[in-house]
């Protein structure tokens, strides 16, 4: 029935509107497909703390490069972060990781390319599960930095601790 309705509308006075609607749906689906494809792609770990420092330097140099900052479990951002917001996030997440992942290695930040990243997954030190190795049900990252607009990942509920941390980052903007 839906198909015949679309065929009738395409032939009627609403045809231009319907073509625009179908075009928009295609763009939205392509954005979602692109994000999910990148999310499931190949990643390299910033295994050592000095590798993470180098990755943060690359991000700082590209802070105005159209990065989306997404806290998984919160609504995905509709627009890229401005330079100030990205720099605030990098500084704050670095502090959090070093404080709460008290290990000689990092190993919980992954980038599609450590020298020229466009997609970065940051795992929450308090919700690691099996973030490396193999698992039928790997945990989602706590945060994603991406040059592709994020889609709402089927996230587990963000802990209250992490919600407070996330919201405290941006409290001056409210």
C-alpha positions as CSV (number, residue, x, y, z in Angstrom):
1,X,0.0,0.0,0.0
2,X,2.8,2.4,0.8
3,X,4.4,1.8,-2.6
4,X,1.2,2.6,-4.4
5,X,0.7,5.8,-2.3
6,X,4.2,6.9,-3.3
7,X,3.6,6.2,-6.9
8,X,0.3,8.2,-6.9
9,X,2.0,11.1,-5.1
10,X,4.9,11.1,-7.5
11,X,2.4,11.5,-10.4
12,X,0.5,14.2,-8.6
13,X,1.2,17.8,-7.6
14,X,3.3,16.7,-4.6
15,X,5.9,15.0,-6.8
16,X,8.6,17.6,-6.3
17,X,8.1,17.5,-2.5
18,X,8.3,13.7,-2.5
19,X,11.5,13.8,-4.6
20,X,13.0,16.2,-2.0
21,X,11.9,14.0,0.8
22,X,13.4,10.8,-0.8
23,X,16.6,12.7,-1.5
24,X,16.8,13.9,2.2
25,X,16.1,10.3,3.4
26,X,19.0,9.1,1.2
27,X,21.4,11.7,2.7
28,X,20.4,10.8,6.3
29,X,20.8,7.1,5.6
30,X,24.2,7.7,3.9
31,X,25.4,9.7,7.0
32,X,24.2,6.9,9.3
33,X,25.9,4.3,7.0
34,X,29.1,6.3,6.9
35,X,29.3,6.7,10.6
36,X,28.5,3.0,11.4
37,X,31.0,1.8,8.7
38,X,33.7,4.0,10.2
39,X,32.8,2.9,13.7
40,X,33.2,-0.7,12.7
41,X,36.4,-0.1,10.8
42,X,40.0,-0.7,11.6
43,X,41.6,1.0,14.6
44,X,45.0,1.3,16.2
45,X,45.4,1.7,20.0
46,X,47.4,4.5,21.6
47,X,48.9,1.8,23.7
48,X,51.4,3.9,25.6
49,X,50.8,7.2,27.3
50,X,53.3,9.0,25.0
51,X,51.3,7.7,22.0
52,X,48.2,9.2,23.5
53,X,50.1,12.5,24.1
54,X,51.0,12.5,20.4
55,X,47.4,11.9,19.4
56,X,46.2,14.7,21.6
57,X,48.8,17.0,19.9
58,X,47.4,16.1,16.5
59,X,43.9,16.9,17.7
60,X,44.9,20.2,19.2
61,X,46.5,21.2,15.9
62,X,43.2,20.2,14.1
63,X,40.8,21.6,16.8
64,X,39.0,23.7,14.2
65,X,38.7,20.7,11.8
66,X,35.0,19.9,12.3
67,X,35.2,17.3,15.1
68,X,32.0,15.9,16.7
69,X,32.4,15.2,20.4
70,X,29.9,12.4,21.3
71,X,29.3,11.0,24.8
72,X,27.8,7.6,24.1
73,X,24.5,7.4,26.1
74,X,23.7,11.1,25.5
75,X,22.0,12.4,22.4
76,X,24.5,12.6,19.5
77,X,25.6,16.1,18.6
78,X,24.0,17.7,15.5
79,X,26.9,20.0,14.8
80,X,30.7,19.8,15.1
81,X,32.3,21.2,18.2
82,X,34.1,24.5,18.0
83,X,37.8,24.7,18.7
84,X,37.4,25.8,22.4
85,X,35.0,22.9,23.1
86,X,37.2,20.3,21.6
87,X,40.3,21.6,23.5
88,X,38.3,21.6,26.7
89,X,37.2,18.0,26.1
90,X,40.8,16.8,25.2
91,X,42.2,18.4,28.4
92,X,39.4,17.0,30.6
93,X,39.3,13.4,29.1
94,X,43.1,13.2,29.4
95,X,42.9,14.1,33.1
96,X,40.1,11.6,33.6
97,X,41.9,8.8,31.8
98,X,45.2,9.3,33.7
99,X,43.4,9.5,37.1
100,X,41.1,6.5,36.6
101,X,43.1,4.2,34.4
102,X,46.0,3.9,36.8
103,X,48.2,1.7,34.6
104,X,51.6,2.0,33.1
105,X,50.0,1.8,29.7
106,X,47.0,3.5,28.1
107,X,45.4,1.1,25.6
108,X,41.9,2.4,25.9
109,X,42.0,5.0,23.2
110,X,41.8,3.9,19.6
111,X,42.1,5.9,16.3
112,X,41.5,5.0,12.7
113,X,44.9,6.6,12.1
114,X,47.1,7.9,14.9
115,X,49.0,10.4,12.7
116,X,45.9,11.7,10.8
117,X,42.8,10.6,12.7
118,X,39.2,11.2,11.6
119,X,37.6,8.8,14.1
120,X,38.6,8.1,17.7
121,X,37.0,5.8,20.3
122,X,37.7,6.4,24.0
123,X,36.7,3.6,26.4
124,X,35.6,4.5,29.9
125,X,38.2,3.1,32.4
126,X,35.3,2.1,34.6
127,X,33.4,0.1,31.9
128,X,36.1,-1.8,30.0
129,X,34.7,-5.2,29.6
130,X,36.7,-6.7,26.8
131,X,37.7,-3.6,24.8
132,X,40.6,-5.4,23.2
133,X,40.7,-9.0,22.0
134,X,37.6,-10.8,20.9
135,X,34.1,-10.7,22.3
136,X,30.7,-11.4,20.9
137,X,29.4,-8.4,22.8
138,X,32.2,-5.8,23.1
139,X,31.5,-2.7,25.2
140,X,30.7,0.5,23.5
141,X,33.2,3.3,23.9
142,X,32.4,6.0,26.4
143,X,33.2,8.8,24.0
144,X,33.6,9.1,20.2
145,X,35.4,11.9,18.4
146,X,34.6,11.9,14.7
147,X,34.6,14.0,11.6
148,X,31.4,12.2,10.6
149,X,28.2,13.2,12.3
150,X,27.4,10.5,14.9
151,X,24.3,8.4,15.1
152,X,22.8,7.3,18.4
153,X,24.6,4.1,19.3
154,X,22.5,1.5,21.2
155,X,24.2,2.6,24.3
156,X,23.9,1.2,27.7
157,X,22.8,3.8,30.2
158,X,25.6,6.2,31.1
159,X,26.4,5.9,34.8
160,X,25.4,8.9,37.0
161,X,29.0,9.6,37.7
162,X,29.8,9.9,34.0
163,X,26.7,12.0,33.4
164,X,27.7,14.5,36.1
165,X,31.3,14.6,34.6
166,X,29.9,15.2,31.1
167,X,27.5,17.9,32.1
168,X,30.1,19.6,34.4
169,X,32.3,20.1,31.3
170,X,29.7,22.3,29.7
171,X,27.9,23.9,32.8
172,X,29.3,27.4,31.9
173,X,27.4,27.1,28.6
174,X,24.0,26.7,30.2
